[in-house]
Amino acid sequence: MANKHLLVLTSLFVGLMLLAGGCSISSDTTELPASGEVRITYLDVGQGDATCIQASDGQTALIDTGDSEHQHTLVSDLKDLGVTRIDTLILTHAHADHIGGARSVIAAFDIGKVLISPQATTTKTYTRTLEAISAKNIP
């Protein structure tokens, strides 16, 4: 049930960002989107997911981080997009192909807040992700 609520929350967030001004495609990805626009970038992280949402006011959200195999590429790709801070990191669920790169992202960027599924799991990936969040005192 918690996954369903997080999916709805994520969908609403993306929808609100889109309603705020639409999407843009830019060849110069280090520049912020034009005023009132939003840029959504789907990042190649192998089997998993990672979606970066950047608003013209500088707000950035990242939905999932892919698996640990692609963590360094993910951080590099985010920096290539001009990301210096992630205001909201959304981790939809505890599978390694969705949160495997989270620790590297948390280490590389200032994070405003994390929305993470409260799944009852004790996998090393999930536990270490929670520890990384806690170590940086991220709400």
LINDA-V622983 format. One record per residue. N is the residue number from 0. RES is the residue in one letter. SS is DSSP state (A for helix, B for strand, O for the rest). OMEGA is omega in whole degrees, 0 to 359 (* if undefined). D_FIRST is the distance of its C-alpha to the first C-alpha in Angstrom with 1 decimal. Layout:
N,RES,SS,OMEGA,D_FIRST
N,RES,SS,OMEGA,D_FIRST
This chain:
0,M,O,180,0.0
1,A,A,178,3.8
2,N,A,180,5.4
3,K,A,179,5.2
4,H,A,179,6.5
5,L,A,177,8.8
6,L,A,178,10.0
7,V,A,178,10.9
8,L,A,179,12.6
9,T,A,179,14.4
10,S,A,178,15.5
11,L,A,179,16.8
12,F,A,180,18.6
13,V,A,179,20.3
14,G,A,178,21.2
15,L,A,178,22.7
16,M,A,179,24.6
17,L,A,179,26.0
18,L,A,181,27.0
19,A,O,180,28.8
20,G,O,178,31.4
21,G,O,182,30.6
22,C,B,174,30.7
23,S,O,173,33.8
24,I,O,185,35.0
25,S,O,176,37.5
26,S,O,177,39.8
27,D,O,188,40.2
28,T,O,179,36.7
29,T,O,177,37.8
30,E,O,175,38.5
31,L,O,175,36.0
32,P,O,178,35.1
33,A,O,181,37.6
34,S,O,178,37.2
35,G,O,181,34.3
36,E,O,180,32.8
37,V,B,175,29.9
38,R,B,177,30.1
39,I,B,181,27.1
40,T,B,176,28.0
41,Y,B,186,26.1
42,L,O,181,27.3
43,D,O,179,28.3
44,V,O,179,26.5
45,G,O,183,26.8
46,Q,O,186,24.0
47,G,O,183,21.3
48,D,O,169,20.7
49,A,O,181,22.3
50,T,B,179,22.8
51,C,B,179,25.2
52,I,B,181,25.4
53,Q,B,178,28.7
54,A,B,182,29.9
55,S,O,180,33.6
56,D,O,178,33.5
57,G,O,179,32.6
58,Q,O,180,28.9
59,T,B,174,27.0
60,A,B,175,23.4
61,L,B,178,22.3
62,I,B,180,19.0
63,D,O,188,18.8
64,T,O,180,21.9
65,G,O,182,22.4
66,D,O,184,23.7
67,S,A,179,26.4
68,E,A,183,29.1
69,H,A,187,29.0
70,Q,A,183,28.5
71,H,A,176,32.2
72,T,A,179,32.3
73,L,A,180,29.2
74,V,A,179,30.9
75,S,A,179,34.1
76,D,A,178,32.6
77,L,A,178,31.0
78,K,A,177,34.4
79,D,A,177,36.1
80,L,O,181,34.0
81,G,O,181,35.5
82,V,O,175,32.4
83,T,O,180,33.5
84,R,B,174,30.5
85,I,B,183,26.8
86,D,B,179,25.7
87,T,B,174,21.9
88,L,B,182,20.5
89,I,B,178,16.9
90,L,B,192,15.4
91,T,O,177,12.4
92,H,O,194,11.7
93,A,O,179,14.0
94,H,O,185,15.9
95,A,A,180,19.6
96,D,A,175,20.2
97,H,A,181,18.0
98,I,A,184,19.0
99,G,O,180,22.3
100,G,O,186,24.5
101,A,A,182,22.9
102,R,A,178,25.5
103,S,A,178,28.4
104,V,A,180,27.0
105,I,A,179,26.6
106,A,A,187,30.1
107,A,A,188,31.7
108,F,O,166,30.5
109,D,B,181,30.1
110,I,B,179,26.4
111,G,B,179,25.7
112,K,B,179,22.1
113,V,B,170,19.1
114,L,B,184,15.5
115,I,B,179,13.7
116,S,O,181,10.3
117,P,O,182,10.5
118,Q,O,176,9.9
119,A,O,180,12.1
120,T,O,180,14.8
121,T,O,179,18.5
122,T,O,179,19.7
123,K,A,181,22.7
124,T,A,181,21.4
125,Y,A,181,18.4
126,T,A,180,20.7
127,R,A,176,23.5
128,T,A,177,21.4
129,L,A,178,20.4
130,E,A,179,24.1
131,A,A,177,25.3
132,I,A,181,23.3
133,S,A,182,24.7
134,A,A,179,28.2
135,K,O,180,28.5
136,N,O,180,27.0
137,I,O,178,24.6
138,P,O,*,22.3
